[in-house]
Amino acid sequence: MRSVLGYALVAALAAAAASTAFSQIARTARGGETDVQARSGGVSIKLDAAAKQTEAASSQSESKPGSDALLAALFGGVAGLVAAAAEAAQGFFKQPVEPWSPAKEIGATQPLEFFDPLDLAEDEEKFRKFRTAEIKHGRVAMMAAAGAVVQHYVKLPFLKDVPSGVTALQTTKGLLAAGVLFAACGYMETKVWKQDETKEPGNFGDPAGWSQTGLGAGTYSKTMRERELNNGRFAMFASVGIIAAELVSGKDAIEQLTLKTPQPAVLAEVAAQTQDAVQQLPQLE
């Protein structure tokens, strides 16, 4: 559509150039003004280049009698108008540069669209920083939420006697396993999966060959990226909720979904902690 309008504009300006050139002959003969204005679509375009070309041609024509003066005026007017038409067409075809907006980035989905009530993403650099952190935390939260469910049924051989959930950190084996896991995550983040500033936040390629499976969107598409962001956001709430509920009830993630009695050791520990907290409260008179 823009190309059609552009060609129409150039044609209109060329027609105006021819019409104005013949009018210029008459004005030159009468010694009239050389400032030409072309009107296209109700908009007046002052063709300074045409005026300069015509003025130069007119100055040359003063020393030439008869038809030579008219030809010089014709040449100057047409050349100036063609130059102005080309400049106007170039400006028409030039694409406008839209300002950057975080609302147009990946992840601005329903129902909240772009959600930044504290206005932390002031510019593109800060937005990229927070988006990188959001993707990273979302991926960790998805693994944590899934792990909180799986560990109820599956345990490593050397951790069979370690309780499930956050109470595992109260045992020596649980603390050692958590330390090893933390060190492994730190190594992968700083040495293997380092963020490339020339790529999108969270883009570490496709090491598992997911794009070849054909499952879901199957590629690094806008749809898959928004699914990952939304699932990560949900997982962050889920993992925090699982931990908070376990600290209050003493039940792991699966026990929270059922009416199973929590592990006796965990229940006793929660009861003892609750009793200690009550004893520390100030006595009412």
trRosetta pair geometry for C-beta under 8 A, 3 or more apart (Angstrom, degrees):
i j d omega theta_ij theta_ji phi_ij phi_ji
1 4 5.8 -53 -153 33 33 111
1 5 6.5 28 153 -13 65 107
2 5 5.8 -57 -149 41 33 109
2 6 6.1 38 151 -25 66 107
2 92 8.0 171 -175 149 93 91
2 93 7.1 117 150 -121 115 64
3 6 5.4 -53 -146 34 33 115
3 7 6.4 31 157 -17 66 102
4 7 6.0 -55 -150 36 30 107
4 8 6.4 30 152 -18 63 108
5 8 5.6 -56 -148 37 33 114
5 9 6.3 36 153 -23 66 104
5 92 7.5 -141 116 171 99 129
6 9 5.7 -53 -150 32 32 111
6 10 6.5 29 154 -16 65 103
6 89 6.0 88 -169 -153 93 90
6 92 5.4 160 -112 111 88 127
6 93 5.5 44 -113 -72 145 94
7 10 5.7 -52 -147 36 34 110
7 11 6.3 35 154 -19 66 106
8 11 5.7 -54 -147 37 31 111
8 12 6.3 32 154 -21 65 106
9 12 5.7 -55 -148 35 30 111
9 13 6.3 26 155 -16 65 107
9 40 6.8 88 -143 158 77 148
9 88 6.9 -133 154 124 121 111
9 89 6.1 160 99 -98 114 80
9 92 5.8 138 63 -61 165 173
10 13 5.8 -58 -148 39 30 108
10 14 6.3 32 153 -21 66 106
10 85 6.1 97 -140 167 64 111
10 89 4.9 29 -79 -89 99 136
11 14 5.7 -54 -148 35 31 111
11 15 6.4 31 154 -18 65 104
12 15 5.8 -54 -150 36 31 110
12 16 6.3 31 151 -18 64 106
12 40 5.0 110 128 -131 133 119
12 41 7.9 61 138 -28 169 86
13 16 5.4 -52 -146 38 34 114
13 17 6.3 43 150 -28 64 100
13 38 6.5 73 -132 145 73 157
13 40 6.4 -36 -72 -65 75 150
13 81 7.2 -179 167 169 87 92
13 84 7.4 -146 -171 101 127 86
13 85 3.5 151 129 -120 135 109
13 88 6.2 164 -86 61 156 138
13 89 7.4 -126 27 -47 149 99
14 17 5.4 -48 -151 28 34 116
14 18 6.7 32 153 -16 64 99
14 82 7.3 39 -111 -104 76 77
14 85 6.1 88 -61 -151 61 170
15 18 5.9 -52 -152 35 34 108
15 19 6.3 30 153 -15 66 108
16 19 5.7 -56 -144 41 32 110
16 20 5.8 28 159 -18 68 111
16 38 4.3 83 154 -143 147 119
16 39 7.8 177 -122 44 139 47
16 40 6.8 -90 -38 -65 149 102
16 81 6.9 -154 103 -167 84 132
16 85 7.9 159 59 -83 105 117
17 20 6.0 -60 -142 40 24 106
17 21 6.2 31 155 -29 62 106
17 38 7.6 -19 -63 -92 57 143
17 50 8.0 -147 -122 -109 87 133
17 77 7.5 155 -170 140 74 83
17 78 5.8 84 162 -135 108 61
17 81 3.3 159 -120 119 97 137
17 82 5.9 69 -137 -57 162 64
17 85 6.3 -65 -47 -33 128 135
18 21 5.6 -53 -149 27 29 114
18 22 6.9 22 158 -12 63 101
18 78 7.3 33 -92 -110 51 100
19 22 6.3 -59 -157 36 31 103
19 23 6.5 26 149 -14 65 109
20 23 5.4 -56 -148 41 37 113
20 24 6.1 47 149 -32 68 102
20 36 5.3 79 -175 -157 138 134
20 38 6.6 -77 -46 -84 145 95
20 50 7.6 11 120 179 145 150
20 77 6.2 -153 117 175 91 121
20 81 6.0 146 65 -81 130 149
21 24 5.4 -50 -151 27 31 117
21 25 7.2 41 148 -27 60 92
21 74 5.4 66 175 -147 108 69
21 77 4.2 156 -114 102 72 124
21 78 4.7 19 -95 -62 142 82
21 81 7.0 -110 -55 13 94 142
22 25 5.7 -37 -159 16 40 114
22 26 7.4 34 148 -11 61 97
22 74 7.8 27 -83 -116 45 100
23 26 5.9 -55 -162 36 42 108
23 27 6.3 36 145 -16 72 108
24 27 5.5 -56 -144 41 37 109
24 28 6.0 42 155 -25 70 103
24 34 7.5 54 -142 -132 105 70
24 36 7.1 -37 -80 -80 112 128
24 54 6.1 -114 -151 -132 139 129
24 73 5.5 -166 133 158 104 105
24 74 7.0 153 82 -94 113 46
24 76 7.9 -139 149 80 150 90
24 77 4.1 178 28 -77 168 155
25 28 5.9 -54 -149 32 28 110
25 29 6.6 28 152 -19 62 104
25 70 5.2 41 -144 -153 103 95
25 73 5.8 139 -101 96 55 126
25 74 5.9 11 -74 -70 103 91
26 29 5.7 -54 -152 34 33 111
26 30 6.4 16 154 -5 66 109
26 32 7.7 22 112 9 69 135
27 30 5.8 -64 -147 48 33 101
27 31 7.9 -95 164 68 59 15
27 32 3.3 -82 -162 55 90 127
27 33 6.8 -59 -178 52 132 48
27 34 7.4 160 120 -86 129 52
28 31 7.4 36 -173 -76 31 28
28 32 7.2 -71 -52 38 26 82
28 34 7.9 52 -85 -92 81 93
28 58 5.9 -150 -126 -111 105 99
28 61 6.6 10 -177 90 131 160
28 69 6.7 -176 144 149 126 99
28 70 6.8 157 83 -110 134 56
28 73 4.0 -66 -52 -112 165 161
29 70 7.2 10 -63 -91 99 97
34 51 5.6 118 122 -151 88 71
34 54 4.3 -179 -169 110 111 119
34 55 4.9 148 99 -71 157 73
34 58 5.9 -113 -82 -15 140 147
35 46 7.7 -16 180 -157 100 98
35 51 4.8 10 -113 -113 56 129
36 47 5.4 -25 85 57 95 115
36 50 4.8 -63 53 112 125 132
36 51 6.0 -168 18 -71 77 76
36 54 6.8 109 -18 -12 118 154
36 77 7.0 105 -46 -143 155 96
36 80 7.5 124 38 104 133 128
36 81 7.1 -57 105 -79 150 102
37 44 5.6 -9 -178 -164 120 101
37 45 7.2 152 -162 72 68 45
37 46 5.6 -34 -110 -104 87 63
37 47 7.0 172 -109 12 32 84
38 44 7.8 146 78 -154 39 53
38 45 5.3 -23 68 62 89 99
38 47 6.0 49 2 -28 104 122
38 81 7.1 106 -51 -138 139 106
38 84 7.5 148 17 111 134 137
39 42 7.0 10 179 -116 102 13
39 43 7.1 159 -154 72 64 35
39 44 5.4 -29 -100 -97 82 64
39 45 7.5 167 -95 17 30 74
40 43 6.2 -30 71 58 66 86
40 45 6.6 -2 22 0 103 120
45 84 7.1 143 138 163 120 121
45 88 6.3 3 -150 -94 157 139
47 50 3.7 27 128 15 121 118
47 51 6.4 148 101 -20 72 82
47 80 6.3 113 148 144 117 101
47 81 6.1 11 -175 -106 164 63
47 84 4.0 -35 -135 -92 104 171
48 51 5.5 -53 -150 34 37 113
48 52 6.4 35 153 -19 68 103
48 84 7.8 143 42 -97 53 119
49 52 5.8 -55 -151 35 33 109
49 53 6.3 31 153 -17 66 106
49 80 5.0 176 123 -157 74 82
49 83 4.7 -108 136 97 146 122
49 84 4.9 -180 52 -63 115 89
49 87 7.3 130 -3 0 148 143
50 53 5.8 -56 -147 39 32 109
50 54 6.0 29 156 -18 67 110
50 77 6.4 38 -169 -150 99 55
50 80 3.1 129 -119 128 47 117
50 81 4.7 47 -103 -64 127 61
50 83 7.4 179 -65 55 67 97
50 84 5.4 -48 -33 -14 101 136
51 54 5.8 -57 -145 39 28 109
51 55 6.1 30 155 -23 64 107
51 80 6.8 169 5 179 28 154
52 55 5.7 -53 -145 34 29 111
52 56 6.4 29 155 -18 63 104
52 80 6.6 161 58 -116 68 126
53 56 5.9 -56 -153 35 30 109
53 57 6.4 26 152 -16 65 107
53 76 4.5 173 145 -172 82 77
53 77 7.0 164 102 -79 108 21
53 79 5.0 -155 -168 86 150 100
53 80 3.2 -162 36 -60 131 107
53 83 7.3 142 -39 22 142 132
54 57 5.6 -55 -147 39 33 110
54 58 6.1 34 153 -23 67 106
54 73 6.8 39 -151 -153 82 71
54 76 4.6 135 -102 125 39 114
54 77 4.9 46 -93 -81 106 70
54 80 5.8 -72 -28 9 82 152
55 58 5.6 -53 -145 35 30 112
55 59 6.4 32 154 -21 63 104
55 76 7.7 -157 30 168 31 143
56 59 5.8 -54 -151 33 31 110
56 60 6.7 27 152 -15 63 105
56 76 6.0 -177 69 -128 81 130
57 60 5.8 -58 -153 38 34 109
57 61 6.1 33 150 -24 68 109
57 72 4.6 171 -173 153 92 83
57 73 5.2 146 125 -99 122 36
57 75 6.1 172 -119 74 138 84
57 76 2.5 -125 -18 -31 140 143
57 77 7.2 -92 44 -25 153 64
58 61 5.4 -55 -144 34 34 112
58 62 7.1 52 153 -40 62 88
58 72 7.6 156 -77 116 27 109
58 73 6.0 51 -82 -100 71 93
58 76 7.0 -111 -25 61 66 162
59 62 6.1 -32 -162 1 35 115
60 63 6.8 -65 -177 35 44 98
60 64 6.9 16 140 -2 74 118
60 72 5.3 -139 89 -169 109 147
61 64 5.3 -73 -145 50 49 103
61 68 7.0 172 -133 119 77 76
61 69 3.5 97 -172 -141 107 77
61 70 7.6 114 -143 -33 137 24
61 72 4.2 -174 -73 72 99 134
61 73 5.7 -7 -45 -45 160 88
62 69 7.5 89 -60 -118 21 117
64 68 3.6 -103 164 109 126 123
64 69 4.9 172 89 -61 93 72
64 72 6.3 117 51 -13 144 139
65 68 6.5 58 63 40 40 110
65 69 6.6 -42 -164 -19 11 113
66 69 6.6 139 68 17 25 97
66 70 7.5 -57 144 2 44 103
67 70 5.5 -58 -150 40 43 111
67 71 6.1 42 154 -21 74 105
68 71 5.8 -55 -146 37 30 110
68 72 6.3 31 156 -20 64 107
69 72 5.8 -54 -148 35 30 112
69 73 6.4 29 155 -17 64 106
70 73 5.8 -56 -150 38 32 110
70 74 6.3 34 152 -21 65 107
71 74 5.5 -53 -146 36 32 113
71 75 6.2 33 157 -19 66 105
72 75 5.9 -54 -147 36 30 110
72 76 6.3 26 157 -16 64 108
73 76 5.9 -57 -145 39 30 109
73 77 6.2 26 159 -17 65 109
74 77 6.1 -60 -147 38 27 107
74 78 6.3 19 161 -13 65 110
75 78 6.2 -61 -145 40 26 105
75 79 6.1 23 161 -17 64 113
76 79 6.0 -59 -143 39 26 109
76 80 6.3 22 162 -16 63 110
77 80 6.1 -62 -149 38 27 107
77 81 6.2 19 160 -14 65 112
78 81 6.0 -62 -145 41 29 106
78 82 6.2 29 159 -20 66 108
79 82 5.9 -55 -146 36 28 110
79 83 6.5 28 156 -18 62 107
80 83 5.8 -56 -151 36 31 111
80 84 6.4 27 154 -15 66 107
81 84 5.6 -54 -146 39 34 110
81 85 6.2 38 154 -23 66 105
82 85 5.6 -52 -145 35 31 113
82 86 6.4 33 155 -20 64 103
83 86 5.8 -53 -150 34 30 111
83 87 6.6 29 153 -17 63 106
84 87 5.7 -54 -149 37 34 111
84 88 6.3 33 154 -19 67 105
85 88 5.7 -55 -147 37 32 110
85 89 6.3 31 155 -19 66 106
86 89 5.8 -54 -146 37 31 110
86 90 6.4 34 154 -22 64 105
87 90 5.7 -53 -149 33 31 113
87 91 6.7 29 154 -15 63 105
88 91 5.9 -57 -153 38 33 110
88 92 6.4 36 150 -24 65 106
89 92 5.5 -53 -149 32 35 115
89 93 6.4 23 158 -12 68 106
90 93 6.2 -60 -145 40 29 102
90 94 6.6 43 153 -38 62 102
91 94 5.7 -43 -150 13 34 120
98 101 7.8 -57 147 -4 105 106
100 104 8.0 -136 -165 50 51 119
100 123 8.0 64 87 -164 132 62
100 124 5.2 -24 143 -66 161 118
101 104 4.8 78 78 2 96 105
101 105 7.9 -152 103 -21 57 82
102 105 5.3 -38 -159 6 52 121
102 108 7.4 139 139 -66 68 127
102 114 5.6 128 114 -152 92 143
102 116 6.9 28 101 -12 150 148
102 121 5.0 76 -80 121 159 141
102 127 5.1 -158 -101 -117 115 142
103 108 5.3 111 -161 -134 49 163
103 113 6.6 11 -146 159 96 109
103 114 4.1 -110 -106 -6 68 146
104 108 7.1 -36 -66 27 8 148
105 108 6.1 104 64 -18 64 109
105 114 7.6 86 44 -102 90 117
105 127 7.0 173 -31 164 164 135
105 131 7.4 -94 151 -91 147 147
106 200 7.8 35 18 -162 143 135
106 222 6.2 -148 -112 -142 104 78
106 225 5.0 -26 -173 118 146 129
106 226 5.9 -134 -172 -70 88 81
106 229 6.9 160 138 -23 95 148
107 114 8.0 80 101 -104 82 70
107 131 7.4 -179 15 -130 155 106
107 134 7.9 71 -145 113 163 148
107 225 7.6 -82 -54 133 80 93
107 226 6.0 -176 -84 -118 44 75
107 229 4.3 -100 -109 152 103 169
107 230 7.7 176 -137 -50 73 73
108 113 5.1 14 178 -178 90 61
108 114 4.1 -23 -120 -62 114 79
109 112 7.8 42 81 53 55 71
109 113 7.1 -156 75 -106 12 33
109 226 5.7 111 -56 -167 135 123
109 229 7.9 147 3 87 125 121
109 230 6.4 -42 54 -71 149 123
110 113 6.9 12 -89 -60 43 62
112 115 4.2 3 146 -61 130 122
116 119 6.0 93 134 -91 103 30
116 120 6.0 -127 -162 33 107 78
116 121 5.3 -81 -127 23 158 104
119 122 6.5 58 156 -80 86 76
120 126 6.7 -146 148 153 70 124
120 130 6.1 102 117 -70 123 156
121 126 5.4 178 -133 104 47 99
121 127 3.9 61 -153 -89 114 82
121 130 5.9 -105 -78 38 95 140
122 126 5.4 47 39 39 77 149
123 126 5.5 90 53 16 70 99
123 127 6.9 -127 102 -7 34 95
124 127 5.5 -54 -144 37 33 116
124 128 6.4 36 157 -22 66 103
125 128 6.0 -54 -154 32 28 110
125 129 6.7 30 149 -20 62 105
126 129 5.5 -51 -151 33 38 115
126 130 6.4 27 156 -10 69 105
127 130 6.2 -61 -148 43 30 102
127 131 6.0 29 155 -20 67 112
128 131 5.7 -55 -139 39 29 111
128 132 6.3 35 158 -22 64 104
128 201 5.9 177 -161 -57 73 120
129 132 6.0 -56 -154 32 26 111
129 133 6.7 20 152 -12 61 107
130 133 5.6 -54 -148 40 36 111
130 134 6.1 42 152 -26 68 105
131 134 5.5 -49 -144 33 33 115
131 135 6.5 32 158 -17 65 103
131 201 4.5 141 111 45 102 164
131 202 7.8 -101 141 -12 87 109
132 135 6.1 -56 -150 35 28 107
132 136 6.4 25 154 -16 63 110
132 195 6.1 17 -144 -117 133 158
132 201 4.0 -126 -79 -147 71 118
132 202 6.5 -177 -128 -41 58 76
133 136 5.7 -58 -146 39 32 112
133 137 6.1 25 160 -13 68 110
134 137 6.1 -59 -143 42 26 105
134 138 6.1 27 157 -21 63 111
134 229 7.1 29 132 -140 117 92
134 232 7.1 113 156 113 76 134
134 233 7.7 -3 -174 -77 106 86
135 138 5.7 -57 -146 37 27 113
135 139 6.4 27 157 -19 64 105
135 201 5.7 158 9 133 140 102
135 202 3.7 -78 140 -71 159 138
135 228 7.2 31 -137 129 92 115
135 229 6.9 -56 -95 -98 79 78
135 232 6.7 109 -136 52 41 178
136 139 6.1 -57 -152 34 28 108
136 140 6.6 23 154 -13 63 107
136 189 7.9 62 -145 -126 128 120
136 202 7.1 -152 -53 -94 65 95
137 140 5.7 -55 -147 40 34 110
137 141 6.0 35 155 -21 67 109
137 232 7.1 110 94 171 64 115
137 236 6.1 38 138 -95 104 124
138 141 5.6 -55 -143 38 30 111
138 142 6.4 34 156 -23 64 102
138 228 7.1 112 119 155 136 76
138 229 6.6 -122 -75 -137 179 40
138 231 7.2 104 176 92 115 64
138 232 1.8 36 -176 179 124 130
138 233 6.1 -26 -109 -44 118 45
138 235 6.2 104 -161 55 66 113
138 236 6.2 -66 -102 -40 61 107
139 142 5.8 -49 -148 30 32 111
139 143 6.8 26 155 -11 62 104
139 202 7.8 159 -32 -139 131 117
139 228 7.8 1 -77 -177 86 107
139 232 6.1 -28 -44 -111 45 121
140 143 6.0 -60 -154 40 33 107
140 144 6.1 32 151 -21 68 110
140 185 7.9 57 -111 -148 114 140
141 144 5.4 -53 -141 38 33 114
141 145 6.1 34 159 -20 67 104
141 232 6.2 107 56 -162 113 68
141 235 3.9 139 120 120 101 100
141 236 4.2 -77 -106 -79 171 57
141 238 7.2 120 165 57 106 88
141 239 4.6 -138 -152 3 84 139
142 145 6.0 -52 -144 36 28 108
142 146 6.4 23 157 -12 62 109
142 231 6.2 41 -95 135 126 102
142 232 5.9 -68 -37 -103 110 64
142 235 4.2 -81 -77 -104 59 172
143 146 5.9 -59 -146 42 30 108
143 147 5.9 31 155 -21 66 112
144 147 5.6 -56 -143 39 28 112
144 148 6.4 35 156 -27 63 102
144 235 7.4 125 55 166 88 108
144 239 4.4 48 101 -124 121 138
145 148 5.8 -48 -149 27 30 114
145 149 7.2 23 153 -12 59 103
145 235 4.8 -130 -1 -151 140 90
145 238 4.6 38 -114 107 138 121
145 239 4.7 -105 -65 -69 84 85
145 242 6.6 154 -122 -9 72 144
145 253 7.8 136 -162 -126 58 150
146 149 6.0 -61 -160 36 36 107
146 150 6.2 26 152 -15 72 112
147 150 5.6 -57 -134 42 35 107
147 151 5.8 37 168 -26 70 108
148 151 6.5 -47 -138 29 21 110
148 152 7.9 34 154 -28 49 96
148 165 7.0 51 -145 -104 90 65
148 239 7.0 162 -16 -124 140 74
148 242 5.0 58 157 154 166 158
148 252 7.0 -171 -178 180 83 90
148 253 4.0 105 139 -37 102 144
149 152 6.4 -52 -175 13 36 112
149 253 5.0 -92 -79 105 58 139
149 254 6.2 104 -142 -61 65 88
150 153 6.4 -78 -167 47 45 93
150 154 5.4 -31 166 40 87 111
151 154 6.6 -79 -110 67 31 67
151 155 6.5 65 -157 -85 71 76
151 164 5.1 150 122 -135 104 99
151 165 7.6 176 94 -44 130 43
151 252 7.5 -118 89 -173 99 143
152 164 5.4 50 -94 -133 58 164
152 252 5.5 167 -88 107 104 138
152 253 6.5 -124 -38 59 125 87
152 254 4.0 51 -110 5 179 133
152 255 7.4 -179 -125 -23 134 80
153 254 7.6 97 -36 -49 88 159
155 159 5.1 -130 178 94 102 92
155 160 5.2 133 103 -100 131 53
155 162 7.2 172 -156 55 133 92
155 164 7.9 -112 -79 -82 115 87
156 159 4.5 57 61 25 91 109
156 160 7.7 -121 86 -48 45 66
156 177 7.8 168 42 -124 140 139
157 160 6.4 -20 -161 -33 33 108
158 173 7.0 -155 142 -155 88 129
159 162 4.4 -43 -170 23 81 126
159 168 7.8 22 -169 -147 118 127
159 173 5.9 175 -111 143 75 126
159 174 7.4 99 -141 -84 109 64
159 177 6.1 28 -88 -62 134 157
161 173 7.6 87 73 36 90 154
162 168 4.9 54 163 -134 110 97
162 171 5.4 -156 -127 66 88 151
162 173 5.2 -121 -74 89 123 118
162 174 4.9 148 -155 -66 129 95
162 177 7.6 -35 -81 11 178 144
163 167 4.7 -27 93 96 131 115
163 168 5.7 -151 74 -75 68 66
163 170 7.9 -1 44 51 121 104
163 171 7.2 142 20 -19 86 131
163 174 7.8 -25 48 -68 69 143
163 263 5.9 -170 -135 79 113 163
163 265 6.2 -135 -75 84 135 124
163 266 5.8 149 -165 -63 149 106
164 167 7.5 46 79 50 38 99
164 168 6.8 -22 -150 -48 13 110
164 252 4.2 -4 110 -89 120 156
164 263 7.5 145 31 -22 92 140
165 168 6.5 158 75 -12 42 91
165 246 4.8 -172 -162 -157 137 151
165 251 8.0 147 -64 129 157 28
165 252 4.1 -141 -50 -106 115 90
165 253 7.2 167 -90 -18 95 74
165 266 7.4 61 53 -121 133 144
166 169 5.9 -28 -180 13 63 113
166 243 5.8 77 -46 -139 136 87
166 246 5.7 137 18 104 106 137
166 247 6.8 -16 60 -67 144 85
167 170 5.3 -37 -170 17 61 118
167 171 7.9 53 142 -14 70 96
167 174 7.9 -96 118 -125 47 175
167 246 7.6 -130 -22 160 91 118
167 250 7.9 40 -51 -146 138 69
167 265 8.0 147 153 112 148 99
167 266 5.4 -132 -26 -113 171 99
167 269 6.6 121 -132 74 128 157
168 171 6.1 -59 -166 31 48 107
168 174 3.4 180 160 -133 77 135
168 177 7.6 -48 154 60 125 126
168 178 7.5 144 112 -47 107 113
169 174 5.3 -126 -78 128 26 121
169 175 5.9 81 -153 -80 60 73
169 178 6.1 21 -103 -26 90 157
170 174 6.9 22 43 60 42 144
170 269 7.4 123 93 -150 174 155
171 174 4.2 89 61 7 91 110
171 175 6.9 -160 88 -9 47 84
172 175 5.9 -56 -150 35 30 109
172 176 6.5 27 154 -17 64 107
173 176 5.8 -56 -148 37 32 111
173 177 6.3 31 156 -17 67 107
174 177 5.9 -55 -146 38 30 110
174 178 6.3 30 155 -19 64 107
175 178 5.7 -55 -146 37 30 111
175 179 6.4 33 154 -22 64 106
176 179 5.7 -54 -150 34 31 113
176 180 6.6 30 154 -17 64 103
177 180 5.8 -53 -149 36 33 110
177 181 6.3 33 153 -18 65 108
178 181 5.6 -56 -147 39 32 113
178 182 6.2 35 154 -22 66 106
179 182 5.7 -53 -146 35 30 112
179 183 6.4 29 156 -17 64 106
180 183 5.9 -56 -148 37 31 109
180 184 6.3 31 154 -19 65 107
181 184 5.8 -55 -147 36 30 111
181 185 6.4 31 155 -19 64 105
182 185 5.8 -55 -150 35 30 111
182 186 6.5 31 153 -19 64 106
183 186 5.7 -54 -149 36 32 113
183 187 6.5 33 154 -20 65 104
184 187 5.8 -53 -149 34 32 110
184 188 6.5 29 155 -16 65 106
185 188 5.9 -57 -147 38 31 109
185 189 6.2 26 157 -18 66 111
186 189 5.9 -60 -145 38 29 109
186 190 6.1 3 167 0 66 115
187 190 6.5 -70 -138 47 24 94
187 191 5.4 -23 -179 23 66 123
187 192 7.2 49 134 -5 73 104
188 191 7.0 -67 -111 54 14 84
188 192 4.8 -42 -147 44 57 122
188 193 5.5 20 159 14 81 106
189 192 7.7 8 -25 50 13 80
189 193 6.0 -40 -113 69 37 96
189 194 7.7 91 163 -85 44 55
190 194 6.9 33 -168 -85 26 95
191 194 7.2 -67 168 -44 3 105
193 204 5.0 -18 -142 -121 95 150
195 199 7.8 -143 -173 64 67 99
195 201 7.0 -6 -146 -135 127 59
195 202 7.7 -18 -115 -56 103 28
195 204 8.0 -77 -100 -75 51 90
196 199 4.4 53 84 15 109 109
196 203 7.2 -67 51 83 104 93
199 203 4.2 -121 150 76 122 127
200 203 4.4 86 61 -24 83 127
200 225 7.8 -40 138 -126 152 145
202 228 7.8 170 145 121 151 142
203 220 7.2 63 -126 -156 104 143
204 207 7.2 -25 122 -18 100 108
206 209 6.1 92 141 -90 103 23
206 210 5.6 -125 -156 34 104 83
206 211 5.1 -37 -139 -1 163 108
206 220 7.1 -122 -64 -48 112 111
209 212 4.7 -31 174 28 94 120
209 213 7.1 111 124 -37 82 87
210 213 5.8 -46 -161 11 44 116
210 215 7.5 -78 -168 54 81 103
210 218 7.4 -167 143 -149 74 45
211 218 5.8 86 -150 161 50 67
211 219 5.0 58 -134 -107 103 55
211 220 6.7 -42 -82 -22 124 76
212 218 7.8 175 8 -169 6 99
213 218 6.3 -149 71 -125 69 89
214 218 4.8 -3 -125 -104 26 140
215 218 6.1 133 52 -82 38 80
216 224 6.3 99 133 -100 127 102
216 227 7.5 -120 -165 51 138 169
217 221 4.7 -112 156 40 142 131
217 223 4.7 152 -72 80 147 118
217 224 4.4 -127 50 -49 132 102
217 227 7.9 177 -2 4 121 137
218 224 7.9 -141 32 -63 24 140
219 224 6.8 -175 79 1 48 143
220 224 6.5 -109 -134 72 28 132
220 225 7.0 51 -174 -55 66 102
221 224 5.0 93 53 12 78 99
221 225 6.9 -144 94 -4 39 90
222 225 5.9 -59 -145 39 29 110
222 226 6.3 24 159 -15 65 109
223 226 6.1 -62 -150 39 26 106
223 227 6.4 29 153 -21 64 107
224 227 5.5 -51 -147 34 34 115
224 228 6.5 36 154 -21 65 102
225 228 5.8 -51 -151 33 32 111
225 229 6.6 32 152 -17 64 105
226 229 5.6 -50 -145 37 36 113
226 230 6.2 30 158 -14 67 108
227 230 6.0 -61 -145 42 28 105
227 231 6.0 24 159 -15 66 111
228 231 6.0 -58 -141 42 26 107
228 232 6.1 28 158 -21 63 110
229 232 5.8 -59 -148 37 26 112
229 233 6.4 27 154 -20 63 105
230 233 5.6 -49 -147 33 33 112
230 234 6.5 32 154 -16 64 104
231 234 5.7 -54 -149 39 33 111
231 235 6.1 35 152 -22 66 108
232 235 5.5 -54 -143 36 32 112
232 236 6.6 39 156 -26 64 98
233 236 5.9 -48 -153 25 31 112
233 237 7.2 25 152 -9 60 102
234 237 6.0 -59 -160 39 36 107
234 238 6.1 34 147 -21 70 112
235 238 5.2 -55 -140 40 36 115
235 239 6.0 35 162 -20 71 104
236 239 6.2 -51 -141 35 26 105
236 240 6.5 22 159 -11 60 109
237 240 6.1 -63 -150 41 28 107
237 241 6.1 28 154 -20 66 112
238 241 5.7 -59 -147 38 28 112
238 242 6.3 31 156 -23 65 104
239 242 5.7 -48 -145 31 32 112
239 243 6.5 29 157 -15 63 105
240 243 6.0 -57 -150 38 31 109
240 244 6.2 28 155 -17 66 110
241 244 5.8 -57 -141 40 30 109
241 245 6.0 27 161 -17 66 109
242 245 6.1 -59 -145 39 25 107
242 246 6.3 24 156 -19 62 109
242 253 4.9 -8 -146 -98 124 97
242 256 7.0 -160 -132 22 71 158
243 246 5.8 -58 -149 36 28 110
243 247 6.5 28 155 -19 64 105
244 247 5.9 -55 -151 34 31 110
244 248 6.6 20 155 -12 64 110
245 248 5.9 -63 -149 42 32 107
245 249 5.7 -9 169 14 72 116
245 251 7.1 -43 137 67 97 94
245 256 5.2 63 128 -119 140 142
246 249 6.6 -70 -123 55 24 84
246 250 6.9 53 -171 -122 58 8
246 251 6.2 -120 -114 74 66 47
246 252 6.0 30 -112 -107 121 37
246 253 7.5 -40 -63 -56 118 56
246 256 7.2 -83 -70 -53 72 125
249 255 8.0 -168 118 113 122 110
249 256 6.8 122 67 -100 148 89
249 262 7.0 166 139 -53 85 142
249 270 7.4 -18 138 -149 19 165
250 262 4.5 117 116 134 97 170
250 263 7.7 -130 157 49 99 73
250 266 4.6 146 -175 140 98 99
250 267 5.1 116 137 -93 156 51
250 269 7.1 150 -123 68 115 87
250 270 3.7 -96 -70 -24 121 151
251 255 3.5 -135 -165 104 102 116
251 256 4.8 146 109 -63 121 68
251 260 7.6 132 -137 79 117 87
251 262 4.5 -119 -86 -86 69 111
251 266 7.7 130 -78 119 30 141
252 255 5.1 86 47 17 66 106
252 256 7.0 -119 100 -14 31 91
252 262 7.6 135 -3 -132 69 93
252 263 7.9 42 -15 -8 106 110
252 266 7.9 -102 -39 -112 85 174
253 256 5.8 -54 -154 27 28 114
253 257 7.2 18 152 -13 60 105
254 257 5.8 -61 -158 36 38 108
254 258 6.5 2 155 8 71 111
254 260 7.6 11 121 33 89 140
255 258 6.1 -73 -139 54 35 91
255 260 4.9 -98 -127 72 82 108
255 261 8.0 -53 -148 96 121 16
255 262 5.4 94 165 -95 159 72
261 267 7.5 -23 169 -56 88 147
262 266 5.1 -96 154 85 114 119
262 267 4.9 142 84 -62 108 96
262 270 7.8 27 98 9 156 140
263 266 4.2 76 68 11 97 109
263 267 6.7 -171 85 -11 46 86
264 267 5.6 -57 -142 38 30 111
264 268 6.2 30 160 -19 66 106
265 268 5.9 -55 -148 36 28 110
265 269 6.4 29 153 -20 63 108
266 269 5.7 -56 -149 36 32 112
266 270 6.4 30 155 -17 66 105
267 270 5.9 -55 -147 37 31 109
267 271 6.3 32 154 -20 64 107
268 271 5.6 -54 -147 36 31 112
268 272 6.3 31 155 -19 65 105
269 272 5.8 -54 -148 35 30 110
269 273 6.4 28 154 -16 64 107
270 273 5.7 -56 -147 39 32 110
270 274 6.2 33 154 -20 65 106
271 274 5.7 -55 -148 36 30 111
271 275 6.3 30 154 -20 64 106
272 275 5.7 -54 -147 36 31 111
272 276 6.4 31 155 -18 64 105
273 276 5.8 -53 -147 36 32 111
273 277 6.4 32 154 -20 64 106
274 277 5.7 -55 -150 35 32 111
274 278 6.5 30 153 -19 65 105
275 278 5.8 -54 -148 35 32 110
275 279 6.4 31 155 -18 65 106
276 279 5.8 -56 -148 36 32 110
276 280 6.5 28 155 -18 64 108
277 280 5.9 -60 -152 36 31 110
277 281 7.2 47 149 -37 61 94
278 281 5.8 -39 -162 7 39 117
